[in-house]
Amino acid sequence: TAAPAAESAAPVESAAPAESAAAEETPAEAGKIYKVGIVKYVDDASLDQIEQSIQAELDKKGAELGVTFDYADYTKNGQADSTTLNQIAAQLVDDGVDGVVPIATPAAVVMQTATEDNKIPVVFSAVSDPVSAKLVKSMDAPGGNITGTSDALDTAAIFKLMTTADPDCKYVGLLYDQGQDSSTQAIADAKAYLDKAGIKYIEKT
């Protein structure tokens, strides 16, 4: 299942210029169609669940506001390939989408880069460490045209569960993707916990 989002997810910051502030206070125009790009990093049970939940929420909000969020034509899968993700980003920009929802850190990084100049709003999901990935300046003030939610790992809770299940645990394997910024802090926290507990570990990437 998908990891729960952090309770202190970064707040949404407006990507619109100051002169359109008055327009933002106006209710959404009934019948309007908003194009929303949803970009999943790869097929995965938890990421699939997030994608489906985003689509369901867009449908619900659309019905409430009397507008249509068109995501069907703009839902893409990066297939865990950076070239594919960059092609998707370029296509979404060319299509003039009104917003992008990347799912997982690699997708979020590519979408952030693609929208730096055009300021298309980006709302990421399933990003473990948005600050280390340089997606946001801080969790309290993301800055730019980007915000989202974090599914940061609680490594202490994981190892407490592990040692409760196996009090004699003396050796742990740490398996992670070295190419993902989201691994950096989690592995550092894991090593610190294991060092303090006197448990040996081996790393494999």
HUZITA-V849687 format. One line per field, one symbol per residue. burial: # if it has 9 or more other ideal C-beta (glycine too) atoms within 8 Angstrom, else .. A space follows every 10 residues. Layout:
burial->???
This chain:
burial->.#..##..## ..#....... #......... ...####### ##...##### #..##..##. ##..#.#.## #..###.#.. ...###.### ###.#.#.## ########## ##.###...# ########## ###.##..#. ##.####### ###.#..##. .##.....#. .#.#.#...# #######.## #.##....#. #....
